[in-house]
Amino acid sequence: MRQIHSLTNPVIKSLRALHERKRRKAEGLFLAEGTRIVTEAFDLGWSPQHFVFLEGREDDTMVKRLIRQADDQGADVISVSEAVLSKLSRKDNPQMVLASFAEKWAEPSTAFAAQKGCWLVLDRVRDPGNLGTILRTADAVAAEGVLLVGECCDAFSVEAVRASMGALFNIPMAQMTEAAFIDAARDYKGAILGTALPASVDYREAEWQEPMMLMMGNEQAGLTPALMAAATGLIRMPMLGRSDSLNLAVATGVALYEYHRHIGRGQSGN
């Protein structure tokens, strides 16, 4: 364990730089903040590269446990001042701990080889808050994983990790181009349901089954025509007021829980 109070320290500067997508991509690392999220990562077997905590909190029960786990896993354990932690967090009221982890990606072939459950397919999702919220919902219904198609926002941005509330560490994620997805979809044995405004089937009347993929489109444009053509079925959600669409994370939650209602395999929870 070591103490760092300077913002110009090379390690602190490198950790601060992980707020930038290009640096995360170059380093293959990302940041997670807060005792709940970091604890979730540790409990799920993710090993940190760095573990940073607010000086004076080393005797806190949760922080002490995390320090021990980080040290056991060979992480660089660092005690910092509140000023340094605030800069690392970029929040006015930073939480007590922060850690860096190596990114993990599943092979896209895993989604197409699944024999049960639901893989969620997100087409060009742009808002990291939406993505993090969707990951949290996917985890809540025990989805098999999330497949990002096309130019999506960074799944490991601080905003996405924060919004996922730790679900990112439990949900496999894969990524591929639209062309590669459409090519692989031709041989997929399960159902592929896509949400689209032109769809004629109410989501409550769709043929939910497993294995399946649920495709959700870009926040502004929805699914591309090519992805809609790749679907085995299209569903819509009724708009009864003046609004003509739902927020992507909300729509995804509605669809995933409808899937869960039909194919819950006896799972239950709050």
N, C-alpha and C positions, 0 to 999 in steps of 0.2 A: 504494500500500500504506500502511496506517496501523495503529497499535497501539492496542489498547483493553484496559485493565486493570480497568475499573469495571463492576460488575454493574448499575449504575443507568444506564449509557449507553443511550439510546433504541434504538439498533440492536440491542444485546444483549438488551434487554427484549423487543423485537419478535420476535427469533429464538427466545427462550425460550418465548414465547407460542405458537409453532407446534407445541408439544406438545399444545395443546388443539384439539380438532376444530372448534369453532366459529370459532377464529381462522384455522385452515387454510382453512376454507370461505370466510370473509370475505376473506382475502388471496389465495386461490388459490395459495398456496405451501406447500411441505412441505420437511422436512429429510432429508438423507441423510448418513450418517457412515461414515468409514473410507476409506482410500486405494483399496481394491479397488472398493468400490461407487461412489465418486465418479469414479474413473478410467473405470469402465464407462459411467457416464452421459456423461462428456465424449466418450469414443470413439464413442458412439452418437448424438452430435450434440445432446445436451441442454445448453443454456446456463444457467449458474448466475446467480442474482440476487446472491448473496453467497457468498464463499469464505473460510472461517475456518480458520486453522492455528495450531498450537502454536508460540509464539515460540521461536526457537533452532533450529527444524527447517527453516529456509528453504534450507539447503544440502543437505538430504537429497535424493537423486536423484529419488525419486518426488514428493516435495512440491514441489521446484523446478519439475518439469515441470507439475504441476497449477497452481501459481501463475502460470506463464507462460500456460498455456491460459486460465485464468480471467481474467487481465488482458487477453488478446487478445480475449476475448468481452465485455469491458466490465463484468465483475462487480466488486462492491465487495469488494476483497481486504483481509482484516483479520488481523493477528497478535494473538493473545490469550494471556493467562497460563493456566497449568494450572488455576487456580481457576475462571476464567471458562469455559474449555472444559468442565470437569466439570459446571458448571451448565447449559450448553447441551446437553450430551450426556445428563445425568441418569444417568451411569454412573460407578462408582467408578474405573474405569480407562479413561478416554476414549481413543479413537484420535486420531491426529495431526491429522486434517482433518475438516471438516464443511462442507456446502454447502446452500444453499436453491435450490429449483427451482420453476418454475411447473407446476401440474398439467396433464396432458394426457389428454383423453378422446377415444376414437374414436366415430364415429357408430354407433348400434346397427344401422342398415341395412347396414353393412359386413359384419356377421356373417351376415345373411340373404341377402346377395348373393354370398357366397363360392362359388366353383366347385370348390374342392378343400379338402382338409385338414379339421381339426376345431376348432370353437369350443367352449370349455368354458363351460357355463352354471352359475353358482353361485346357489342359492336361499337367500337370507337368511343367508349365512355371517356368523357373529358374532365369531369369534376371529381377530384380526389376525395372530397367529402362524400359524394354519392357512392364512390367505389368502396370506401371504408364501411359505410353503412350497409351496403349490399353484402360485403363479406361477413359482417356481423349477423345479418339475417340468414345468409346461406349456412353459416355455422349453426344457427338456432334450429334450422330444419334438418340438420345433418346431411346437407348436400354433399355430393362426392368431391366437388371441386369447382373452380371458376376458370373459364377459358377466355382470355382476352384476345379479341380479333381486331386487326387493323391498328391504326394509330391511337392508342389509348393513353390516358394520363399515367403517370408513374405510380405503380401499385405500392412502391416502397417509400413514397413521399411521407414527410412527417404528418401531413394532414390526413392522408389515407390510413396510416398506421394508427393515428390517434382516434379517428372515427370508427375503426374496426374494433376498438376496445379489446384487442388481443386476439380476435378471431383470425387475423392474418396468419398467426402462428399455427393455426389448427386446420386451415382450409388449403389444400393444394391449389396452386395456381400455375397455369400454363399460358403460353402466348403463341400466336401464329398469324400469318397474313390471311387476308380474306380469301385469296386464291387458293392457298394451301388448305384452308378449312373447307371450302367448297369441294375441292378434289377429294379430301378424306371423307366428306359427308356422303359421297356416292356409295361407299362401301359400308357405311354405318348400319348396324342391324337394328338399332332402336328407333324410337320416334324422335323427331325434331320439331318442336312447337315454337313458333315465333309470334311475337306480339306485333300487330300492325293495324293501323286505322282502317285500311280497306277490308280487313278480315270480316267474315260473316258469322263466325262461330263465337258465341259468348263463352268467355273463359270457364264459366261454371258448367258448360255443356260439352266441353272438349273431352276427348278420349285420353285421359291421363293414364300413363302406363310407365313401366320401367323395363329396361334402361331407357332413359330419354335425355334429350338436351333441350333446355329452355333458352331461347334466344331473345335478348332484349336489345333494342336499338339505341343509337346515339340520342343524347338529350334533346337536340333540336330537330334532327332529320329522321330519326327512327332507323329501322333496318334498311339496308340498301336493297334495291330490287333484286340483285343477285343472291343475297342471303334469303330474301323471302322466297325466291324460286327454289332454294335448296331445302326449305322446310317441308316436312310431310304434312303440316297443318298450320294454319294461322288462327290466332285468337285475338279477341278484342275485349276491352273492359268498357261497360256502358258508361256514358257521360250524361248524367241526368240534368245537370245545371248548365250554366253558360260556358264553363271550362271545357276545352276540347281534348285535354290530355292530363295525365298525372305526372308528378315528379318521378324520374327514373327509379330512384331508390324505393319510393312508395309503391309504384307499379310492380317492381320486382318482388317486393315483400308480399303483395296481394297474390301474385302468381305462384310464388314458392309455397305459401301456406295453402293454396288450393291444391297444389301438387301433394303437399304433406297430408291434407285431408283425405285424399284418395289413396295415396301410397305411403302411409305413415309407418307401416309394418309394426304397429303396436307401440310406437314411441310416444312418449308424453312428457310434458314439462310445463314450466311457466313461461 
